[in-house]
Amino acid sequence: MGAQNYLTNFANMKLIISILFHIAAISSLFAQSEIYEQPLYNATDRRIAHVLDEHVGSSFSNTWNIGSAKKLSGRIYVLEVWLTSPGTSWSKDDMGTMQYRINNALAWLKRTAARYSVDVEFIKGSFHGDGSGVQLDNLPRSYDDCAKMPLLMPRALREIGYADVMQCYNLLTEIGTADNVITLMLINNDGWANANQFSKCHAEYHYRDYFLESVNIFKTDDGEPTTGSTIAHEILHLFGAWDMYGGQVTESAGEWANQNYPNEIMLQVSSQLDDLMISPLTAWLVGLSSEYHDWYWKFKRVER
């Protein structure tokens, strides 16, 4: 009889453990679904979110407070992944030059935030294989290649040991106690730097592979050395900034920006980084300012 009671109690315990495990799993799923957007605790943030929803809705242009890079504030974890094709390697000189430019871009972003009385701290981690880069097949060699390889970053993360982008994000936020996480895919090819930001459109369809936001940075940018200005420009995209030049916006909007904010980093990156600044629009979009102007909507992305 005692043995039977023991077996019954053991079976009940297994059932309870199983139920608790499933409850925990379901709770985890619900918690994960809430991670796409940062909760809005104050009236100013709620107002900005409302205005953006009103003007751009759930489109690719609505990247404010969305994804792993929500606002340019607090502790920001920057994960560098140095990629190279099999049989090739990053040279120490090229890696050193690129690292110097990344550091300059991050320092400029920190100074820019400080001008708005916002504190930013960057925490960095780096994967570079044996010191010459993580070897990965089929690396992009152009902007067009990047467009055809939207899952390059998840593929690179799996190569360095992460199961998926959400595991990487969760581990880095825990290790770095970070408010935001971004990844830099440093590609040992010539190309054209570009950003992969998470938008309201992505959140609506739960595109988990896009949640962890990334920048593809090439060793050379369209044949020229990649500059700190370009790196800072692309990182700002991850925090919600819009391009302000003709082609991405209307030609008339680009001309207006040239007349009113010629040194805006989202308009041009040909000047030295220290000669560039951000306009009220960029400050508003990346969470540095609540200053609002109706002219912002000139720069809604031109849908193709």
C-alpha positions, 0 to 999 in steps of 0.5 A: 500500500505504501509503495502504491501511495509513493507511485501515486504521489510521484505521478502527481508530482510529475503532473504538477511539474509538467503543468508548471513547466507549460505555464512557465513556457506560456508566460515566457511567450507572452513576455516575449511578445511584449518585448517588441516595444518599450512601455510608454511611461510618460505623457510625452512618449505617448504623444510622440507615439500617437503622432507617429502612428497618426502620420506613418502608421504601421509602416517601415517608417515607424521605427520609434521605440521599436526593436532592440534599439529603442531610444538613443539613451541609457546603456547600449550594448554594441556587438561587433561581428567581424566577418570574412569569406573562407580563405580570406582574413581581416588584416590587423591594420584594417581592423584597427582602422575600422575599430578607430572609426567605430569608436569615433562614431560612438563617441560622437553619438554620446556627445550628441546625446549629451547636448540634449542632456541625455546620458548614453553609455556604450558597452562593447563586445566583439567576435573576430574568430582567431583574430582575423575574422569569423569565416562565413560563406556567401558574404555580400559584396554590394548594397544589392547583395545585402537586400537579397540577404536580409538574414545575414545577421541571424546566420552570423549569430548562429555561426558564433554560437547563438541559437537565434537573435532573441537568445542573443538579445536576452543574453546581452541585455542580461550580461550588460544590463543594457537598455538597448542592443545593436549589432555591427556586421563588419564585412571584409568586402567593398560595399555600401553600408546599410541599416536593418532596423525593426519597424512597426510593420515588423512588430505587427507580423512578429518577425523575430529575426529582425528584432535585433537591429543591425548595421552592415558595415563594409571594409570600404564603402563604394570603393572609399574607406568607410568613415565614422560619419557613415557608421554614425549615420547608419547607427542612428537609423537603428534608433529611428532616424530617417534619411533626409536626402533626395531619393529616399525622400522627395527631391523638394524635401532634400533641397529643403534640408540642404537649405535649412540643415546642411550639416545634418548627418542624415542628409550627408556624410561627406563632411568630417564627423565633428562638422556634422550635427542632427536636426530637430527631426532626428533628435525627435525620432531617436528620443533625444527631444520632444520638440515638434514641427509640422515640417517633419512629415516632409521626410516620410520615406518615399515608398517604392 
